[in-house]
Amino acid sequence: MKKIQYILLGLITVLFVSCDQFKEADEATKIEPLDVNVSLSIDVPGLASAEGLVVKIENTGDGLSYRKEFTGTEVSVSDVIPGIYTISVSGTALDTEGNEYYINGNEVNKALYAGVNSVKISMQGLKVSPLVFKEIYYCGSRPPVGFAYFRDQFYEIYNNSSEVQYLDGIHFAQLYPTNATRDLPVWPESDAGKYCYGERVWKFPGNGTQYPLQPGESAVIAQFAANHKLEIYNPNSPVDCSHAEFEFNMNNANFPDQPAIDMVHAYYDGKAEKGTTPQFLTPVFGGAFVIFRIPAGEVWDPVNNLDLQADDLAHPRYKHKARIPISYVLDAVECVNGENYQDAKRIPAVLDAGCTWVGATYCSLGVARKVSVTEEGDTIRRENGALIFQDTNNSTDDFERGVVPELHRYGTGVPSWNVTY
């Protein structure tokens, strides 16, 4: 009997508590919505404007979400139901020099209610280079018979910006020294801080608007744009480069010209001619590479302008390297033999403060740029879905190492003008 009394007492207690909760819930529906004021503190010197950044105020548990664009550094969001929210701000903005930055910041578990309806968010900026090396495969593969196969090298260039970028006239250079070495070159004292030095230089063809890359699209330059998995080449190769957009064609009858568009040879050993080397083989240990654009109104012609040639004073037989102004460079990546070669850099730190590596040769592995993510680990994409890749000008941090090479990794867009499909 006592047990029954206890049970009844418990049910009555629960009933009263439940009634109180229903009463609170009913009162909550009468709470007035808020005007929430969001202000920004942005750590990007020279930011021209925060216009276009988007604030999201979200309570996923209750299915509440609010969104509004900034026109300045403050915005007011109306009719927000009081509660616990995650407030995030993201988007891209330009600085006074026209450089694009991905801006983001947030505050998690922020209580918003009457009297507490303002929030200030500290924002960080990640500079976005318009064109970047997205993937580099240089170390080669090992064939079923024989020691080495290196014809399957490739280099992928990605439009990391929010606007169309034209490849026409963009230059690609392998830098000197060819291999990473602690026996570094010595350049004329007057060159200090002004140049990097091209061993061989190519450029993309085109009339100026012939080869556009839309945001999220990329173009692959293959050493030899064939399907390397075929029996006549190397069935052990990890890549089929027959759909590459461009090719470094060296007019080698044993490796005939493929349907991919030929890169234009620009410079080697003081001349425009390709020379007698039967292939454009970059070091399987790891080379250093830049892509650069000549500013409008300027002329860069190291063949005919000897002031744009330089000799390594420490190694007199290595002459006629092309002076490439650092101010021209869009992206630079330094690849070295391995982790213990980080003190053998060829690229000025202002272009690449670190380096990347595979650590072995003929192992069918390469390096791939990391996708940018938020502090919570979420992938950063543009409104059209295009990925933004990490570019801190430090290849040690920016690249994944020892990955199986893949053309157009992550499904990055193939340009409409690709002639190989």
C-alpha positions as a Markdown table, in Angstrom:
| # | Residue | x | y | z |
|---|---|---|---|---|
| 1 | Met | 0.0 | 0.0 | 0.0 |
| 2 | Lys | 2.8 | 2.4 | 0.9 |
| 3 | Lys | 4.5 | 1.6 | -2.4 |
| 4 | Ile | 1.3 | 2.6 | -4.3 |
| 5 | Gln | 1.2 | 5.9 | -2.3 |
| 6 | Tyr | 4.8 | 6.7 | -3.2 |
| 7 | Ile | 4.1 | 6.0 | -6.9 |
| 8 | Leu | 1.0 | 8.2 | -6.8 |
| 9 | Leu | 3.0 | 11.0 | -5.1 |
| 10 | Gly | 5.7 | 10.7 | -7.7 |
| 11 | Leu | 3.1 | 11.0 | -10.5 |
| 12 | Ile | 1.6 | 14.1 | -8.9 |
| 13 | Thr | 5.0 | 15.7 | -8.6 |
| 14 | Val | 5.8 | 14.9 | -12.3 |
| 15 | Leu | 2.5 | 16.4 | -13.3 |
| 16 | Phe | 3.1 | 19.6 | -11.4 |
| 17 | Val | 6.6 | 19.9 | -12.9 |
| 18 | Ser | 5.3 | 19.2 | -16.4 |
| 19 | Cys | 2.6 | 21.8 | -15.9 |
| 20 | Asp | 5.3 | 24.3 | -14.9 |
| 21 | Gln | 7.4 | 23.5 | -18.0 |
| 22 | Phe | 4.4 | 23.8 | -20.3 |
| 23 | Lys | 3.7 | 27.2 | -18.7 |
| 24 | Glu | 7.3 | 28.3 | -19.2 |
| 25 | Ala | 7.2 | 27.1 | -22.8 |
| 26 | Asp | 3.9 | 29.0 | -23.4 |
| 27 | Glu | 5.5 | 32.1 | -21.9 |
| 28 | Ala | 8.5 | 31.7 | -24.1 |
| 29 | Thr | 6.4 | 32.0 | -27.2 |
| 30 | Lys | 5.5 | 35.5 | -26.1 |
| 31 | Ile | 9.1 | 36.6 | -25.8 |
| 32 | Glu | 9.8 | 39.5 | -28.1 |
| 33 | Pro | 12.2 | 38.9 | -31.0 |
| 34 | Leu | 15.5 | 40.8 | -31.0 |
| 35 | Asp | 17.5 | 43.1 | -33.3 |
| 36 | Val | 21.0 | 41.6 | -33.1 |
| 37 | Asn | 23.9 | 43.8 | -33.8 |
| 38 | Val | 27.0 | 42.2 | -35.2 |
| 39 | Ser | 30.3 | 44.2 | -35.5 |
| 40 | Leu | 33.6 | 43.0 | -36.9 |
| 41 | Ser | 37.3 | 43.4 | -35.9 |
| 42 | Ile | 39.3 | 42.4 | -39.0 |
| 43 | Asp | 43.0 | 41.6 | -38.8 |
| 44 | Val | 43.9 | 42.4 | -42.4 |
| 45 | Pro | 45.9 | 45.5 | -43.0 |
| 46 | Gly | 44.6 | 47.7 | -45.8 |
| 47 | Leu | 41.3 | 46.0 | -46.2 |
| 48 | Ala | 39.3 | 48.1 | -48.6 |
| 49 | Ser | 35.8 | 47.1 | -47.4 |
| 50 | Ala | 33.9 | 44.3 | -45.6 |
| 51 | Glu | 31.0 | 44.7 | -48.1 |
| 52 | Gly | 29.7 | 41.3 | -49.2 |
| 53 | Leu | 30.7 | 39.4 | -46.1 |
| 54 | Val | 27.8 | 37.3 | -44.8 |
| 55 | Val | 26.8 | 36.7 | -41.2 |
| 56 | Lys | 24.9 | 33.6 | -40.3 |
| 57 | Ile | 23.1 | 33.2 | -36.9 |
| 58 | Glu | 22.1 | 29.6 | -36.4 |
| 59 | Asn | 20.5 | 27.4 | -33.8 |
| 60 | Thr | 20.5 | 24.0 | -35.5 |
| 61 | Gly | 18.7 | 22.3 | -32.6 |
| 62 | Asp | 15.6 | 24.5 | -32.9 |
| 63 | Gly | 16.0 | 24.9 | -36.7 |
| 64 | Leu | 16.5 | 28.7 | -36.5 |
| 65 | Ser | 18.7 | 30.4 | -39.0 |
| 66 | Tyr | 19.2 | 34.0 | -40.0 |
| 67 | Arg | 21.5 | 35.5 | -42.7 |
| 68 | Lys | 22.5 | 39.0 | -43.8 |
| 69 | Glu | 25.2 | 40.7 | -45.9 |
| 70 | Phe | 27.5 | 43.4 | -44.5 |
| 71 | Thr | 27.7 | 46.8 | -46.3 |
| 72 | Gly | 30.2 | 48.0 | -43.7 |
| 73 | Thr | 31.8 | 46.5 | -40.6 |
| 74 | Glu | 28.5 | 46.4 | -38.7 |
| 75 | Val | 25.1 | 44.9 | -39.5 |
| 76 | Ser | 21.8 | 44.5 | -37.7 |
| 77 | Val | 19.8 | 41.3 | -38.0 |
| 78 | Ser | 16.1 | 41.7 | -37.1 |
| 79 | Asp | 13.5 | 39.3 | -35.6 |
| 80 | Val | 15.9 | 36.9 | -34.0 |
| 81 | Ile | 14.2 | 34.6 | -31.4 |
| 82 | Pro | 16.2 | 34.7 | -28.1 |
| 83 | Gly | 18.3 | 31.6 | -27.6 |
| 84 | Ile | 21.7 | 30.0 | -27.9 |
| 85 | Tyr | 23.4 | 30.5 | -31.3 |
| 86 | Thr | 26.5 | 30.0 | -33.3 |
| 87 | Ile | 27.3 | 33.3 | -35.1 |
| 88 | Ser | 29.7 | 33.0 | -38.1 |
| 89 | Val | 30.9 | 35.5 | -40.6 |
| 90 | Ser | 32.7 | 34.6 | -43.9 |
| 91 | Gly | 33.3 | 35.7 | -47.4 |
| 92 | Thr | 36.0 | 37.3 | -49.5 |
| 93 | Ala | 37.2 | 40.9 | -49.6 |
| 94 | Leu | 39.9 | 42.9 | -51.4 |
| 95 | Asp | 42.6 | 45.1 | -49.8 |
| 96 | Thr | 43.6 | 48.5 | -51.2 |
| 97 | Glu | 46.1 | 46.8 | -53.6 |
| 98 | Gly | 43.5 | 44.5 | -55.1 |
| 99 | Asn | 44.6 | 41.3 | -53.3 |
| 100 | Glu | 41.8 | 39.0 | -52.4 |
| 101 | Tyr | 41.4 | 37.5 | -48.9 |
| 102 | Tyr | 39.1 | 34.9 | -47.5 |
| 103 | Ile | 37.8 | 36.4 | -44.3 |
| 104 | Asn | 36.2 | 34.3 | -41.5 |
| 105 | Gly | 35.4 | 34.3 | -37.8 |
| 106 | Asn | 32.8 | 33.0 | -35.4 |
| 107 | Glu | 31.4 | 32.8 | -31.9 |
| 108 | Val | 30.0 | 29.6 | -30.6 |
| 109 | Asn | 27.2 | 29.1 | -28.0 |
| 110 | Lys | 26.4 | 32.8 | -27.7 |
| 111 | Ala | 23.3 | 33.5 | -25.6 |
| 112 | Leu | 21.1 | 36.2 | -27.2 |
| 113 | Tyr | 18.3 | 37.7 | -25.2 |
| 114 | Ala | 16.8 | 41.0 | -24.1 |
| 115 | Gly | 19.7 | 43.3 | -23.1 |
| 116 | Val | 22.3 | 41.0 | -24.5 |
| 117 | Asn | 21.9 | 41.4 | -28.3 |
| 118 | Ser | 25.3 | 42.6 | -29.5 |
| 119 | Val | 28.3 | 40.6 | -30.5 |
| 120 | Lys | 31.7 | 41.5 | -31.8 |
| 121 | Ile | 33.6 | 38.9 | -33.9 |
| 122 | Ser | 37.3 | 38.9 | -34.5 |
| 123 | Met | 38.0 | 38.0 | -38.1 |
| 124 | Gln | 41.1 | 36.4 | -39.7 |
| 125 | Gly | 42.2 | 36.8 | -43.3 |
| 126 | Leu | 43.7 | 34.3 | -45.6 |
| 127 | Lys | 45.3 | 35.7 | -48.8 |
| 128 | Val | 44.0 | 34.1 | -51.9 |
| 129 | Ser | 46.4 | 33.9 | -54.8 |
| 130 | Pro | 44.6 | 34.0 | -58.2 |
| 131 | Leu | 46.6 | 31.1 | -59.7 |
| 132 | Val | 48.3 | 28.4 | -57.7 |
| 133 | Phe | 50.1 | 25.1 | -58.1 |
| 134 | Lys | 47.4 | 22.7 | -57.0 |
| 135 | Glu | 49.3 | 19.4 | -57.6 |
| 136 | Ile | 52.8 | 18.4 | -58.6 |
| 137 | Tyr | 53.9 | 14.9 | -59.6 |
| 138 | Tyr | 57.6 | 14.8 | -60.3 |
| 139 | Cys | 59.3 | 11.7 | -58.7 |
| 140 | Gly | 58.2 | 9.2 | -61.4 |
| 141 | Ser | 57.3 | 5.5 | -61.3 |
| 142 | Arg | 59.0 | 2.1 | -61.5 |
| 143 | Pro | 58.1 | 0.0 | -64.6 |
| 144 | Pro | 57.7 | -3.8 | -64.7 |
| 145 | Val | 61.0 | -4.1 | -66.5 |
| 146 | Gly | 63.9 | -1.6 | -65.9 |
| 147 | Phe | 64.7 | 0.8 | -63.2 |
| 148 | Ala | 62.9 | 4.1 | -63.8 |
| 149 | Tyr | 60.1 | 5.8 | -65.7 |
| 150 | Phe | 59.8 | 9.6 | -65.6 |
| 151 | Arg | 57.6 | 10.6 | -68.6 |
| 152 | Asp | 54.5 | 10.8 | -66.4 |
| 153 | Gln | 55.4 | 14.0 | -64.6 |
| 154 | Phe | 52.7 | 16.7 | -64.5 |
| 155 | Tyr | 51.9 | 20.1 | -62.9 |
| 156 | Glu | 48.4 | 21.4 | -62.2 |
| 157 | Ile | 47.5 | 25.1 | -62.1 |
| 158 | Tyr | 44.2 | 26.1 | -60.3 |
| 159 | Asn | 42.1 | 29.3 | -60.4 |
| 160 | Asn | 41.9 | 29.9 | -56.6 |
| 161 | Ser | 40.2 | 33.3 | -57.1 |
| 162 | Ser | 36.6 | 34.5 | -57.4 |
| 163 | Glu | 37.1 | 35.8 | -61.0 |
| 164 | Val | 38.0 | 34.3 | -64.3 |
| 165 | Gln | 41.8 | 34.1 | -64.9 |
| 166 | Tyr | 43.4 | 33.9 | -68.3 |
| 167 | Leu | 46.4 | 31.5 | -68.7 |
| 168 | Asp | 47.4 | 33.2 | -72.0 |
| 169 | Gly | 50.9 | 34.6 | -71.6 |
| 170 | Ile | 51.4 | 33.2 | -68.1 |
| 171 | His | 55.0 | 31.8 | -67.7 |
| 172 | Phe | 56.1 | 28.6 | -66.1 |
| 173 | Ala | 59.7 | 28.3 | -64.9 |
| 174 | Gln | 61.9 | 25.6 | -63.4 |
| 175 | Leu | 64.4 | 27.4 | -61.2 |
| 176 | Tyr | 68.1 | 27.0 | -60.8 |
| 177 | Pro | 69.8 | 25.1 | -59.2 |
| 178 | Thr | 68.0 | 22.1 | -60.8 |
| 179 | Asn | 68.4 | 20.0 | -57.6 |
| 180 | Ala | 68.2 | 21.2 | -54.0 |
| 181 | Thr | 71.7 | 21.7 | -52.8 |
| 182 | Arg | 73.5 | 23.2 | -49.8 |
| 183 | Asp | 76.2 | 24.4 | -52.2 |
| 184 | Leu | 74.0 | 27.3 | -53.1 |
| 185 | Pro | 74.7 | 29.7 | -56.0 |
| 186 | Val | 76.1 | 33.2 | -55.5 |
| 187 | Trp | 74.4 | 36.0 | -57.5 |
| 188 | Pro | 75.5 | 39.6 | -58.1 |
| 189 | Glu | 75.2 | 41.7 | -55.0 |
| 190 | Ser | 73.0 | 44.2 | -56.8 |
| 191 | Asp | 70.4 | 41.4 | -57.4 |
| 192 | Ala | 69.7 | 40.9 | -53.7 |
| 193 | Gly | 66.0 | 40.5 | -53.0 |
| 194 | Lys | 64.9 | 41.3 | -56.6 |
| 195 | Tyr | 64.9 | 38.0 | -58.5 |
| 196 | Cys | 64.6 | 34.2 | -58.7 |
| 197 | Tyr | 66.5 | 32.5 | -61.5 |
| 198 | Gly | 65.0 | 30.4 | -64.3 |
| 199 | Glu | 66.8 | 27.4 | -65.7 |
| 200 | Arg | 64.1 | 26.7 | -68.3 |
| 201 | Val | 61.1 | 28.9 | -69.0 |
| 202 | Trp | 57.8 | 28.1 | -70.9 |
| 203 | Lys | 54.7 | 30.1 | -71.4 |
| 204 | Phe | 51.0 | 29.3 | -72.1 |
| 205 | Pro | 50.0 | 30.2 | -75.7 |
| 206 | Gly | 47.0 | 32.4 | -76.5 |
| 207 | Asn | 45.9 | 35.8 | -77.7 |
| 208 | Gly | 45.0 | 37.1 | -74.2 |
| 209 | Thr | 41.6 | 35.6 | -73.7 |
| 210 | Gln | 41.9 | 32.2 | -75.4 |
| 211 | Tyr | 42.4 | 30.0 | -72.3 |
| 212 | Pro | 40.2 | 31.2 | -69.4 |
| 213 | Leu | 40.0 | 29.4 | -66.1 |
| 214 | Gln | 36.8 | 29.9 | -64.3 |
| 215 | Pro | 36.8 | 29.9 | -60.5 |
| 216 | Gly | 37.3 | 26.3 | -59.4 |
| 217 | Glu | 38.8 | 25.2 | -62.7 |
| 218 | Ser | 42.3 | 23.9 | -63.3 |
| 219 | Ala | 44.7 | 23.1 | -66.1 |
| 220 | Val | 47.2 | 20.2 | -66.2 |
| 221 | Ile | 50.6 | 20.5 | -68.0 |
| 222 | Ala | 52.0 | 17.1 | -68.7 |
| 223 | Gln | 55.6 | 16.3 | -69.6 |
| 224 | Phe | 54.1 | 13.9 | -72.1 |
| 225 | Ala | 50.3 | 13.9 | -72.4 |
| 226 | Ala | 49.7 | 10.2 | -73.0 |
| 227 | Asn | 48.1 | 7.4 | -71.1 |
| 228 | His | 51.1 | 6.2 | -69.2 |
| 229 | Lys | 49.3 | 3.1 | -68.0 |
| 230 | Leu | 49.5 | 1.6 | -71.4 |
| 231 | Glu | 51.7 | -1.4 | -72.0 |
| 232 | Ile | 54.0 | 0.6 | -74.4 |
| 233 | Tyr | 54.8 | 3.1 | -71.6 |
| 234 | Asn | 54.5 | 1.9 | -68.0 |
| 235 | Pro | 51.6 | -0.2 | -66.8 |
| 236 | Asn | 52.7 | 0.6 | -63.2 |
| 237 | Ser | 52.3 | 4.4 | -63.7 |
| 238 | Pro | 49.6 | 5.9 | -61.5 |
| 239 | Val | 48.3 | 8.4 | -64.1 |
| 240 | Asp | 46.6 | 8.7 | -67.4 |
| 241 | Cys | 47.7 | 12.1 | -68.8 |
| 242 | Ser | 45.9 | 11.8 | -72.1 |
| 243 | His | 43.3 | 14.3 | -71.1 |
| 244 | Ala | 45.8 | 16.9 | -69.9 |
| 245 | Glu | 45.2 | 20.4 | -71.1 |
| 246 | Phe | 48.8 | 21.2 | -72.1 |
| 247 | Glu | 52.0 | 19.4 | -72.8 |
| 248 | Phe | 55.8 | 20.2 | -72.7 |
| 249 | Asn | 56.4 | 18.9 | -76.3 |
| 250 | Met | 60.2 | 18.5 | -77.0 |
| 251 | Asn | 59.8 | 17.2 | -80.5 |
| 252 | Asn | 61.0 | 13.7 | -79.6 |
| 253 | Ala | 60.0 | 11.2 | -82.3 |
| 254 | Asn | 60.0 | 8.4 | -79.7 |
| 255 | Phe | 57.4 | 10.3 | -77.7 |
| 256 | Pro | 55.3 | 12.0 | -80.4 |
| 257 | Asp | 53.2 | 15.1 | -80.0 |
| 258 | Gln | 49.9 | 14.4 | -78.3 |
| 259 | Pro | 46.5 | 16.1 | -78.7 |
| 260 | Ala | 47.1 | 18.4 | -75.7 |
| 261 | Ile | 48.0 | 22.0 | -76.5 |
| 262 | Asp | 51.7 | 22.6 | -76.7 |
| 263 | Met | 53.3 | 25.0 | -74.3 |
| 264 | Val | 55.5 | 27.7 | -75.9 |
| 265 | His | 59.2 | 27.4 | -75.1 |
| 266 | Ala | 60.6 | 30.8 | -74.0 |
| 267 | Tyr | 64.1 | 30.3 | -72.6 |
| 268 | Tyr | 67.0 | 27.9 | -72.0 |
| 269 | Asp | 70.7 | 28.6 | -71.8 |
| 270 | Gly | 70.4 | 32.1 | -73.2 |
| 271 | Lys | 68.3 | 31.1 | -76.1 |
| 272 | Ala | 64.6 | 30.7 | -77.1 |
| 273 | Glu | 65.3 | 27.2 | -78.7 |
| 274 | Lys | 64.6 | 24.1 | -76.7 |
| 275 | Gly | 68.1 | 22.6 | -77.1 |
| 276 | Thr | 69.1 | 19.0 | -77.8 |
| 277 | Thr | 67.7 | 17.5 | -74.6 |
| 278 | Pro | 65.1 | 14.9 | -75.7 |
| 279 | Gln | 62.6 | 15.7 | -72.9 |
| 280 | Phe | 61.7 | 18.4 | -70.4 |
| 281 | Leu | 62.6 | 16.3 | -67.3 |
| 282 | Thr | 62.4 | 18.1 | -64.0 |
| 283 | Pro | 64.3 | 16.6 | -61.1 |
| 284 | Val | 62.8 | 13.4 | -59.7 |
| 285 | Phe | 64.3 | 14.4 | -56.4 |
| 286 | Gly | 62.3 | 17.7 | -56.4 |
| 287 | Gly | 62.6 | 20.9 | -58.4 |
| 288 | Ala | 61.6 | 24.5 | -57.7 |
| 289 | Phe | 58.9 | 26.1 | -59.8 |
| 290 | Val | 57.2 | 29.4 | -60.3 |
| 291 | Ile | 54.4 | 30.7 | -62.4 |
| 292 | Phe | 54.5 | 34.4 | -63.2 |
| 293 | Arg | 52.7 | 37.1 | -65.2 |
| 294 | Ile | 54.5 | 40.0 | -66.9 |
| 295 | Pro | 52.7 | 43.2 | -65.9 |
| 296 | Ala | 50.9 | 45.2 | -68.6 |
| 297 | Gly | 53.2 | 47.7 | -70.3 |
| 298 | Glu | 56.4 | 45.8 | -69.4 |
| 299 | Val | 58.6 | 43.6 | -71.5 |
| 300 | Trp | 60.4 | 40.5 | -70.2 |
| 301 | Asp | 62.8 | 39.1 | -72.8 |
| 302 | Pro | 65.9 | 37.5 | -71.4 |
| 303 | Val | 66.9 | 36.2 | -74.8 |
| 304 | Asn | 67.4 | 39.7 | -76.3 |
| 305 | Asn | 67.9 | 41.7 | -73.1 |
| 306 | Leu | 71.2 | 40.5 | -71.5 |
| 307 | Asp | 70.4 | 42.5 | -68.4 |
| 308 | Leu | 67.8 | 39.8 | -67.7 |
| 309 | Gln | 70.4 | 37.1 | -67.7 |
| 310 | Ala | 72.6 | 36.2 | -64.7 |
| 311 | Asp | 75.6 | 33.9 | -64.0 |
| 312 | Asp | 76.1 | 31.8 | -60.8 |
| 313 | Leu | 79.3 | 33.4 | -59.5 |
| 314 | Ala | 80.1 | 30.4 | -57.3 |
| 315 | His | 79.9 | 28.0 | -60.3 |
| 316 | Pro | 81.1 | 29.8 | -63.4 |
| 317 | Arg | 80.2 | 27.1 | -65.8 |
| 318 | Tyr | 76.5 | 27.5 | -64.9 |
| 319 | Lys | 75.7 | 30.6 | -66.9 |
| 320 | His | 72.8 | 32.4 | -68.5 |
| 321 | Lys | 70.0 | 31.9 | -66.0 |
| 322 | Ala | 66.9 | 34.1 | -66.6 |
| 323 | Arg | 66.3 | 36.8 | -64.0 |
| 324 | Ile | 62.6 | 36.6 | -63.0 |
| 325 | Pro | 61.5 | 39.6 | -60.9 |
| 326 | Ile | 60.0 | 38.5 | -57.7 |
| 327 | Ser | 57.2 | 41.1 | -58.2 |
| 328 | Tyr | 56.0 | 39.1 | -61.3 |
| 329 | Val | 55.5 | 35.8 | -59.4 |
| 330 | Leu | 52.0 | 34.5 | -58.8 |
| 331 | Asp | 52.9 | 31.3 | -57.0 |
| 332 | Ala | 56.1 | 29.4 | -56.1 |
| 333 | Val | 56.7 | 25.9 | -54.8 |
| 334 | Glu | 60.0 | 24.5 | -53.6 |
| 335 | Cys | 60.3 | 20.7 | -53.7 |
| 336 | Val | 63.4 | 19.1 | -52.1 |
| 337 | Asn | 64.8 | 15.6 | -51.6 |
| 338 | Gly | 63.4 | 15.0 | -48.1 |
| 339 | Glu | 62.7 | 16.6 | -44.8 |
| 340 | Asn | 66.4 | 16.9 | -44.0 |
| 341 | Tyr | 66.9 | 19.1 | -47.0 |
| 342 | Gln | 65.0 | 22.1 | -45.7 |
| 343 | Asp | 68.2 | 24.0 | -45.5 |
| 344 | Ala | 68.9 | 23.7 | -49.2 |
| 345 | Lys | 66.2 | 26.1 | -50.4 |
| 346 | Arg | 66.5 | 27.9 | -53.8 |
| 347 | Ile | 63.5 | 30.1 | -53.6 |
| 348 | Pro | 63.5 | 33.4 | -51.6 |
| 349 | Ala | 61.5 | 33.1 | -48.4 |
| 350 | Val | 59.2 | 35.9 | -49.5 |
| 351 | Leu | 57.9 | 33.6 | -52.3 |
| 352 | Asp | 58.0 | 30.3 | -50.3 |
| 353 | Ala | 59.0 | 30.3 | -46.7 |
| 354 | Gly | 59.1 | 26.5 | -46.6 |
| 355 | Cys | 59.4 | 23.5 | -48.9 |
| 356 | Thr | 57.7 | 20.2 | -49.6 |
| 357 | Trp | 58.9 | 16.7 | -50.5 |
| 358 | Val | 58.0 | 13.1 | -51.3 |
| 359 | Gly | 61.2 | 11.7 | -49.8 |
| 360 | Ala | 61.8 | 9.0 | -52.5 |
| 361 | Thr | 62.2 | 8.5 | -56.2 |
| 362 | Tyr | 60.2 | 6.4 | -58.7 |
| 363 | Cys | 57.6 | 5.7 | -56.0 |
| 364 | Ser | 54.5 | 6.9 | -57.9 |
| 365 | Leu | 53.7 | 9.6 | -55.3 |
| 366 | Gly | 53.4 | 13.4 | -55.4 |
| 367 | Val | 52.4 | 16.5 | -53.5 |
| 368 | Ala | 48.9 | 18.1 | -53.4 |
| 369 | Arg | 47.8 | 21.4 | -52.0 |
| 370 | Lys | 45.6 | 21.3 | -49.0 |
| 371 | Val | 42.0 | 22.5 | -49.1 |
| 372 | Ser | 41.2 | 25.5 | -46.9 |
| 373 | Val | 39.1 | 24.7 | -43.9 |
| 374 | Thr | 37.5 | 26.7 | -41.1 |
| 375 | Glu | 38.6 | 26.4 | -37.5 |
| 376 | Glu | 35.9 | 23.8 | -37.1 |
| 377 | Gly | 37.4 | 21.8 | -39.9 |
| 378 | Asp | 34.6 | 22.6 | -42.5 |
| 379 | Thr | 35.7 | 22.9 | -46.1 |
| 380 | Ile | 35.7 | 26.5 | -47.4 |
| 381 | Arg | 33.9 | 26.9 | -50.7 |
| 382 | Arg | 32.8 | 29.9 | -52.8 |
| 383 | Glu | 29.1 | 30.6 | -53.6 |
| 384 | Asn | 29.4 | 28.5 | -56.8 |
| 385 | Gly | 30.9 | 25.6 | -54.9 |
| 386 | Ala | 34.5 | 26.1 | -55.9 |
| 387 | Leu | 37.1 | 25.1 | -53.4 |
| 388 | Ile | 39.6 | 27.6 | -51.9 |
| 389 | Phe | 43.0 | 26.0 | -51.5 |
| 390 | Gln | 45.4 | 26.9 | -48.7 |
| 391 | Asp | 48.1 | 29.4 | -49.7 |
| 392 | Thr | 50.2 | 30.8 | -46.8 |
| 393 | Asn | 53.4 | 31.0 | -49.0 |
| 394 | Asn | 54.8 | 28.1 | -47.0 |
| 395 | Ser | 54.9 | 24.8 | -48.9 |
| 396 | Thr | 55.7 | 22.9 | -45.7 |
| 397 | Asp | 52.3 | 23.8 | -44.4 |
| 398 | Asp | 50.3 | 24.1 | -47.6 |
| 399 | Phe | 50.9 | 20.7 | -49.2 |
| 400 | Glu | 50.0 | 17.1 | -48.4 |
| 401 | Arg | 53.0 | 14.9 | -49.1 |
| 402 | Gly | 53.3 | 11.4 | -50.5 |
| 403 | Val | 49.9 | 11.3 | -52.1 |
| 404 | Val | 48.9 | 9.1 | -55.1 |
| 405 | Pro | 48.8 | 11.7 | -58.0 |
| 406 | Glu | 45.5 | 12.5 | -59.5 |
| 407 | Leu | 44.6 | 15.0 | -62.3 |
| 408 | His | 41.8 | 17.3 | -61.3 |
| 409 | Arg | 41.7 | 16.0 | -57.7 |
| 410 | Tyr | 38.5 | 16.8 | -55.7 |
| 411 | Gly | 36.6 | 17.0 | -59.0 |
| 412 | Thr | 38.0 | 20.5 | -59.8 |
| 413 | Gly | 36.6 | 21.8 | -63.1 |
| 414 | Val | 37.9 | 20.9 | -66.5 |
| 415 | Pro | 37.9 | 24.0 | -68.7 |
| 416 | Ser | 35.5 | 24.0 | -71.6 |
| 417 | Trp | 38.3 | 24.5 | -74.2 |
| 418 | Asn | 40.1 | 21.2 | -73.3 |
| 419 | Val | 40.6 | 19.6 | -76.7 |
| 420 | Thr | 41.3 | 16.0 | -75.4 |
| 421 | Tyr | 37.8 | 15.0 | -74.3 |
